[in-house]
Amino acid sequence: MTDRWALAPAEDGGAEVASLGPDGLPSGPVLRERDLVEAVRDRPGVTRWVWRSTAEVYPRLLAAGVRVRRCYDVEAAETLLLGHEGRHGEPRSAAAALARLHGDPVPPDPPQRSAAPGAQSALFEPHGARLPLADLLAVYAEQQRRHERTAHPDRMRLLTAAESAGMLVAAEMNRAGLPWSADVHRRTLRELLGERYAGGGEPRRLAELADEVSAAFGHRVRPDLPADVVRAFGRAGIKVSSTRSRELESVDHPAVEPLLAYKKLYRIWVAHGWSWLQDWVRDGRFRPEFLAGGTVTGRWVTKGGGALQIPKVIRRAVVADPGWRLVVADADQMEPRVLAALSRDPGLMEVAGRTDDLYQSVSDRAFAGDRAQAKLAVLGAVYGQTSGDGLKNLAALRRRFPRAVAYVDEAARAGEEGRLVRTWLGRTCPPATAPAQEAAEEAGIPQGLGDEEINRTAEATEAADADRAAEAAHRGWLPGYASGNSRARGRFARNFVVQGSAADWALLLLAALRRTCEDMAAELVFFQHDEVIVHCPAEEADTIVEAIDRAAELASRLTFGESPVRFPFTTAVVECYADAK
């Protein structure tokens, strides 16, 4: 049996399968199998399956207890190849690829389905037009030729393999779910919010804070309505433009303290309150839908459930099963280390290779030991803060680490000029002609920030909060981008080469860690940008900790080649997620 087979599901639950040769062409006849699951189960020696979409096939296999080692996801590959060819936004389905191959009218992609709260997966829901195996193989063969035409075919093939592996990991995580104690969650809500009132109204503590806000203003104010709050401050002779916490914190008025407390608890009640618990937690598991490659930078997103925005206080409810542990691993200062590996700057590579605190080492070399200033400078170079103090910081950074700064400067120039910008492996930034605001929001890249925003962005990034970064982009931290401002495009591209390369590295880390877990009871249950959680029996925890370090080393070597740059993790073995950090 050859190690690579292709599979195309049939409408009746069966499948067409065929073995493939080294050239990607069928090496045997197309076989018609009555049951898709059995077609895969009966071929345990296959090391890679070629199929249209992991989302179409793999959930059904997982439901039957069947896992595969590797896959080639044709539609994931099509998305990457279209981007590389400067055709971001064109339909990415296999049917669209087939139409382009034959010169036929290209069908639009099917609309994305919404996630159903608490659903494990839509096993039998159509995910787009199915293709006969012969058509799928024609698309696959053409994709192999397109890979060869890229600037660096080996890197592009590795990226496609990594993206396909990410699709498998996401499906397995969707199936496994994040361990969740409903009892702990309810107890936490009672502690924070007080008793629930009949009819779904605000719980007791929110009602009390709303009364305090109204009393401070001297008239009834709805703190859940920003326009009402802005008007109330106006009547008090205080002009505010919004109810954002950072703006309210500078206001001297007795309503501010209860208002800020209300906003914090209101977010928990709405986003992770009793209704959320009822909708999203089933049988001791929270199952959001992880989407690998959900942004143009390659960063993951989730569909429904707010999995990437779990407040620390709610993380108390993420509790390992009895006798099991959560291994929570957080990559330390990942993006600056990626910049060191990308740029091959000798000084920055040395710093990133011999110390766990990169910012402190940079500060010792260029900022007289001022770690905070060094952190602002490094992140300012990545995010494009090049005015005011940022310009002075960048100059100091450029003197000590010229190749690192030149690398992101060149990416910014390419973005400003409308040229394509790529990660090291070949993931491509949308060109200037792509819808700018859409690209910014999809990428989740806040840019053009001042010192205060750089600090907040650094905190969000280091907390691996991709959703918060996307929200920041949406709320106006991208001046001029939507109107096609060339400097804003440059800032976007500057960040893209680093964040996108970090996402590519993370995919390879996940793939390596997944291979370790295959022979154990351990399971990957959570991932966001630079944080991963493995749920495992207590006796396997030490092995998983070691495996994460090995996976980081392998991912670094595969992504960037031989380099002294280290990617250390802060790892905690805990029973409760909230205890990890």
N, C-alpha and C positions, 0 to 999 in steps of 0.2 A: 504493500500500500504506500502511495506517495504521501508526503507530509503536508500537502496543500490541496484542499478541495474547495469547490465553489458550491453554493447552495442558493436556491431560489424558492421561497415558499409558494405553495399553490393555494387556490381559494378553498379547497376542500380539506385543508389541514395537512396535506401531504407536502412533498417537496421534490424538486428536480435537483440532482447532485451530479458532480463530475469531478474526477481527479484532474489536477493541473500539473503540467510539466514545468521545468525551470523557466521557460519562456512565457509562462502565464497562459498558455493555450491548453485546451483539453488534451490529456494524454490517454483518455479512454472514452467510452461511450457515455452519453448523458443517460442517467438512470432515473426512473420515476419511482419514488418511494411513497408508500401510503401514509406514513406518519412522519412528520418533520422531526419530532423529538427522537424517535427511534432511529432515524437516519443518522443523527449525530451520535447518539448513544452507541450505536453499533460500530462506530469508527473511532475508537479511543486513541488510535495512533496518529490521528490528524493533528498537526501542530499549528496550523493556521487555516481558518475558514474565511473564504471570500464571500461576502454577502452584501446586499443593497444597503441595509440599515440595521445597526445593532438594536436600535429601539424596536424594530419590527420583529426580530428573531429571538434575541437573547432573553427577554423576560419570560417567554414561553418555555425556553429551556430551563431557566432557573427554577420556575415553578414546578418542573418535573424532576428537580434535583440534578440537572445536567449542567456542567460547566465546561468551557472550552479554554484552551491555553492561550491562543492568540486569534485575532481576526484581522481582516482588512475590510474596513467600512467604506464602501464605494462613495456614499454621499458625503461622508466626512472628508474623504480625499478630494472630491469634486469641489467642496468649499475651499480647501486650501489651494488647490490648483487654480481655481478662478481668481482668488486673491493674488496669487503669484503672477498671474497673467494680466493684472490690472483690470479685472472685470468684476470687482466686488459688487455685490448686489444683484447679479444675474441669477436666475433660477438655478438652484443647486441640486435638484433631485436627479436621480438616475434617469428618469424619463426625459428630463430636460437635456441631460448630457447626451442621451441617445439621439434626440432630435437634432442637436447641434452637429453630432457626428454625421448624420445623414442629410443635413441641410433642410430639415423639415421645420415647420413652425414650432417654436419652443413653448411648451406649456408653463404656466406660472406654478410656483410652488404651492402646495395645499396650505390653507390657513393653519396656524399653530393651534392646537387644542389647549384648553385651559386645564390646570390641574384640579382634580377633585379632592377636596379635603379628606385626608385619611386613606385615600386609595393607594394600594400597593403599586399597581401599574395597570395600564390599559392593555391587557394581554391580547385581546382579540379586536382591538380598535384599529381601523386602517390608519396607517402612517404615510399615505401616499400611494401612487400607482405601483402595483407589482409589475415586474418585468419577467418574461420568460428567461430561462437561464442563458439561452443563446444571445439574447440582447444584452443581458447583464455582462456576459463575458466579452462582448464587443466593446462595451464601455470600459471595462477593466483593462483590456488590451490597449485601448487608446490612452487610458490614464498612465499606463507604464511608459508609453512613448512620450507623453507630456512630461512625466518626471525626468526622462532623459534630456529633454530640451531645457530644463531649468538651469540656472547658473551653477548650482552645486547639486547634482543629482543625488549623491549619496546622502547629503544632509536632508534634502527634501524627502527622500524615501524614509529616513529615520523619523522625520517629523510626522509623516503620515502614519507610520507604525505606532508612534507614541500617541497620536490623537486617537487612533483606533483602540489602543490599549486603554486610554482614558474612558472611552465609551463603555468598555467592558466593566471597568471599575465603577463607573457611575451606575450602571445597571445593577451591579452586585450590591452597592451601597443602598440603592433604592429598595432592593429586596430585603436586605438585612434590617435596615432601620436603626435609628439611634436609640439606645436604651433610655427609657423615660419612666420615672415614677410619678404616676398621676396623684398619688397620695401626698408626696412631697410637694408637688406643684400646687395642689389645693391648699395645703398648709401654708405655703409661702404667700399665696394670694391673700389668705385670711390675715396673715401678719401684716402685709403691706397695705391692703385695701379695706380691711374690715369685712363686715357681713354684706352679703348680697341682698338687694331689695327685690321683692317680687315684681315681675313685669320687665325685668332686664334693665332697670334704671341704674344710675351710677351707684357704686357701693358706698358704704358709710363714710370712709375716709375722704373720698373724692367730694362727696356732698359737703363734708365739714370744711374742706379747703375752699370749695366754691363759695361757701358762706363767708369765710374769712376774706376772700378777695372782694366780695361785694361790700362787706363792712368797711374795708379799707378805702374803697372808692366812695362810700356813702350812698350807693344805689345799686340796684341789681345788675350784675355783670355776668355774662356767660363765659367762663374762662376757656371753654372748649371752642369758642368762636373767635379766631384772631381779629376779625374786623371789629367785634364788640370790644375787645380789649384795647385795640388801638384807639377807638373812639373814647373809651373811658379815660385813657391817659391824656388824650387831647382835652377833654373836659377839665382835667386836673391841671392843665397848663403845661403838659409835658409832651413833646413831639417824639413819637417813635415811628419807625417805618415798618416794623414787623414785630412779631412776638418771639423771635429767635432768642434763645437763652443768652447768647453772647452779647446781644444788644440790651436785654433787660438787666443783665448783671451790673451794667454801668448806671442804671437809673436809681435815683434816691427817692423811693416812695414805699410806704408800708405794704402796698399790695404785691411788691415784687417777690418777697420771700414765700408767701403762700402760693403765688402764681407759679413760680419755678417748681415748687414741690408738687403742685397739681399737674403740671405738664409732664413731669417725670413719671408719676404714677398713672396718669391718663394713658401714656404710651404703652405702659405695661398692660393695663386693663384692656386696651383695644387690640394690641398686637399679640399678647400672650396671656390673655385672661381666660376666664372659664369657657367662653365660647370657643376660643382657639383650642383649648384642651379637649373639648368634646369633639371638635372637627378633625383634629390632626393626630391624636394619640390613640392607637389601637393596640391591645394586647401587649402593653408595656413597651411600645416602640413608637417613635416619631418618624414618620416616613415622608419627608419632602421629596420632590423630584429633582435630583441633581442633573444638571445639563453640562456635560463636558464641552469645552470650547464654546461656551455660551456668549462670549464677547469677542470682539475683533482682536483683542490682545491674547486670546486663548484662556483668559481667566474663566473659572466656572461660575455659574449662577445656579439658583434654585428656582423652581416654578412653584410658588405657593408655600405658605407656612413660615416664611421669614427665617429660614434656617441659618442664614449668614448674619443675622442680627439678633441673636439670642442674648439678652442682657445677662450680665454676670449673676445677678441675684436669681434669675430664673434657671441658670445653669445648675443650681442646687438639685433640680429635678432630673438631671442627666446622671443616672446612677447605674453602675455596673450590676449585672446579675449576681446572685449569691455565688461566691467562690471565684468570681471573675474580676478583672480589673480593666480600667481604661488607661491606655498608654497614650498620653497627649504630648505630641511633639510639635514644637514651634521653631521654625528656622530663624536663626538670629541674623538680623541686618542683611536680609537676603539680597535686596536690590543693589546696594553698594558692592556686594561681593560679585554679583552678576556683572556689574559694570567693570570691575577689575578683570574678570575673566574675558569679557568681550573685548576690552580695549588693549589688553596685554600691556598695560602700563606697569613698568617694572616696580616702581615705588608702591603703587596701590596693590599689586599682586603680593608683594612682600608683606604689606600690612595685613591683607586679607588671608594670608597663609600662616601667620605666626601668632595671631591674637584672636581671642574671642570677642573683644570689644574693639571693633574697627574704628568707631568714632573717637575713642580715647587715643588710639594710636595716630589717627589723622591729626587730632588736636595737638599732640606732642610734636609733630613734624611741622605743622603749618599755622597753628593758632595758639601758640604759647600755653598749651595745656587746657585751653577753654573748650571742653567737650561739647557744650551746648552750641557754641559757635561753629564748631567743626560739623556737627550734625546738620545744622541749618545750611552750611555750605554744600555738603555732599547732596542732601536732598534737594537743595535749590538748583544744583546743576542738573539733577534728574528731572525735576518738575518745571524748570524753566524760570526760576525767579532771578532775573538779571537786572534789576533796578534797585536803587537805594543801597542799603547794606548788602543786598544780594550781589550787586556788582562788585563790591569790594571783596566779599567772601569768595566769589568766583575767581577773581584775579589771584588771590592767595592760593586757592586750590590749583589754578592753572600753573603757577610757578613750581609747585611741588609734584603735581601729577598731570603733566601736560598731555599725555596720550589719552588719559581717561576723559578729560574735559574736551579734547579735540574730537573724541568719538561721538559724544552726544551733540557737540556743536555741528558736526558734519550731518548728523541725522536731522537736526533742526533746519539747516540750510536746504537739505533735500526736501523736507516737508514744505518749507516756504516757497520753493520753486516748483512744487507740484510733482516732484519725482516720487517714485515708489520707494518705500523704506521697509526693510525686512529685518526680522530677527536673525540670529546667527544660523538657525536651521532653515529659515525660509518663509516663516509666517509673514504675511505682508500687510502693511498698514493701508487702509483705504486711500486712494488717490484724492487729490483736491477736488475732483469733480464729483466725488461721492457726497451724499447729503451730510453736511458737516455736523449738524447737531446730533443727527442719528448716530454718526460714528463716535462722537464724543460720549454720548450717553451709553452706547453699547460697550465702549472700552472701559468706562468707569475710571477715567483719568482726569483728576482735577489738575488744572494748569494755570500758569500766570498768577501765582500766589505771592502774597506778602509774607513777612516773617511769621506773623501770628497764624496765618492759614497753613504755612509750611509745617509748623509745629503740630497743628491739629491733624494735618494730612499724614504726617509721620506717625502719629499715634494710631490713626485709623489703619494705615498700611501695616504697621508692626502688629496690630491686633488682627490682621488678615480680614478686615471688614470691607469686602468688595462692594457690598450693597451701599454702605455709607459713602464710599468714594463716588459711586455712581450718582447718589443723591446730591453730593457736593457739586458734581459736574452740572447736574440738572438745575441747581439753584444759583447758577451764575458765576462760578469760578472759572469760566472759560470766556473772558471778554473778547468779543470779535470773532470767535470761532464760527458761530452760526451764520455770520454774514460773509464768511470766506476770508477773513483777515489772515494774511500770509504769516504774520508773526505767531498768531494763535495756532495755525497749522504746524508751524515749526515747533512750538512747545509740545503739541500733541505727538509729533514724530519723535522728538527728543525722548519723551517718556516711553513711547511705544517700544523702542528697541530694547529698553531695559526690562520693562514689565512683561513684554511679550516673550523675551528670552527667558525670563524667570518662570513664566508659565510653561514654556517648553521643557525647561529643566524639571519642573515639578511633575510633569506627566511621566518623565522617565523614572523619577523617584517612585511614583505610585506604581508604575509597572514592575519595578524591581521588588518593591515591598509586597505587591500582590503575589509574586512568584514565591516569596518566602511563606506567605500565609496559606498557600495551596496545600502544603503538607502538614498543616496544623489546624487546630480548632479556631484559631484567631481569625477575625474578620475586620476588614476596613469598614468603618461606619460613618466617618465624617471627614470632609476636606474642604478647606477654603484657602486658596492662594498660597499661604506658607505655613499652614497648620494642618496636621492630620491626626485623627484619633483611631486607634485600633482597640477593639474590644476582644479580650482574650482571657482564658483561664489564668489564674494567678501564677501557676507554675510556668507559663509561657512568657510572662511579662519581660523577664530579663533578656530572653532570646529576641523578643520584638525590639527592645531598646537597641540591642546590638545590630539588628537587621536594619533599623532606620539609619544608623550611621553608615553602614555598608552601602545601603541604597543611595544615600547622598553622594558618597564617593563615586559610585558607578555612574550616577546621573551626571555628575560633573565631568567625568572623563568622556562619556558618550556625547554630551552636549558641546563641550568646549575644547576637548582634546586634553593632552597632558598640561597641567597647570598647577602651580603651588597654591592656588586659591582653595581655601577650605570653606565648607558650608556646615558649620556646627549647628546643632539643635539644642534647645532647652527642652528636656524631656522629663515628664512627671508620670509616675505610676500611681494612680489614685482610684478610689472607689466612686468618687463624685467629681464631675467635671469642674465645679466651682472651686475645688481645692487645688486645681492644677496651676493656677496663677492668679 
